[in-house]
């Protein structure tokens, strides 16, 4: 559990990592990728984004929420 209001955090300097799968939508680059990054200064908080839409605001989750959703931060090279 986090003491942070997730959407009040500054996520502008997050370094995102990609986990790619096969092309699911017929895109030109042949990959459908989600990105995940740890939010600086907010332990246990992660930002989930879309590599094809980097201009969109990412969704923010706690480590517990990611685990519940079946998303393993280790697949993105991150630790909880």
C-alpha positions, 0 to 999 in steps of 0.5 A, a space after each residue: 500500500 502506498 501513502 501517495 495520491 498516485 495522480 499527484 506524483 510527478 511522472 515526467 522523469 520516469 525511465 520506461 522499459 518495454 516488454 514486447 509481444 507479437 504484432 496484435 494490431 497490424 502496426 507498421 513496426 511489427 510490435 505491440 509494446 507496453 512500457 513500465 517504469 518506476 516512479 521516482 521518489 515513490 517506492 512501489 509505484 509504477 507507471 504503465 504506458 504504451 510505446 505507440 502513444 508516448 504522448 499519452 499520460 501513463 496509468 499509475 499503479 502500486 506494486 500490489 495492483 500490478 501483481 493482482 493484474 498479473 503484471 510482473 515488473 521483473 519482466 520489464 527489468 524492474 524490481 518491486 
